[in-house]
Amino acid sequence: MTFIEFKKSLLDAEISLPKFSKLIQVSEKNIQAYKQKIEVPNTIAVIVTSIVALHKNGIDYRLMINDLKLKAKTKKGAGFKKKDKVEDGENKNIK
């Protein structure tokens, strides 16, 4: 699915990109990055296609997704690494 098809699908589901990203707990910045890659990942394509189908059949997908209690992923190790003194006097990074 191309990014343009993805955006059209969001319109079909009557949901904006910011609301979609918040609903599935993926940063809007990450989703916008797919614009440059031309195609969205398969998982995003499946999610938006399913949301469109649910919406067209009058099923409130928002409640279903909120019930999943999804959590946003955060980057780990984005800070400075700690250094530890080793017996021979050298500093080495701790992983």
N, C-alpha and C positions, 0 to 999 in steps of 0.2 A: 504494500500500500504506500503510495507516495504521500508526502507531507500535505500536498494540496487535497488529496482524497481524504486524508485524516481530518483536515480542517472542515471539509464539507460534511463529513460524518458527524462532527461535533455540532454543526448547525442543524443537522437532521435530528439529533438528540436534544436540541435546544439547551446546550450547555456551552459555556465559554471555555477557552483554553485555561485561564486561571482557575476556574471552578473545577474543571476536569483534573488538573494537576493536584489541586488540594484534595479532591475526592479520593484519588488513588495514591496520595502521599508521595508524589514524585515532584521534584522541584520544577517550576515552570521553565527555569533556565535550561534544565536538562532536556525537556520536551522541545523547546525552541531550537535546541542544537540540532535536532533531526532535520530541520529545514535545510541545513547545509549538506546533510548526507543524502538528501533527496527522499529516501525512504525511511519509514518508521520501523522499529523492530517488530517482529512478529507478535510479541506479547501485547504491545500497545495496539496493534491492528486488531487483534482478537478482542481486546477489551472494548475498544470503541465500537466495533461491529456488534458485539453483544449488547452494549448499552443502547445502540440505535434500535435493535430488534425488540428489546424490552420496552423501550419508550413507545415504539409504534404499536405495541400490544397493550399499552396502558399500565404497564407494571412499573412501580416506582423503584428504579435501580438504585437510587441514592440511599434509601433505607437498607437495601440488601448489602451494599458496599460498606456503609457505615457500621453495620452489624459485625463486619469482619474485624473491626478495630485495628485497621492497618496502622503501622508506625513508619514514619519517615526514617530513611537510613541516613546516618551521619558518617562523615569521613573519619577514619581513625588514623592516628599518627600524624596529624597535620601540624603538630607543634614541634618544638625543639627536642632532639634526642638527649637523654640524660647520659652523662659520662660517669664511669665508675673507675676508681683506681685499682689497678691490678698489682699483684705483689712485686713485679719487677719494675714498677714505677711508671709504666705506660698507661695512657688513658685509652680505653676502648669503649665503643658504643655498646650499650645494652639494648637488646632487642626485646 
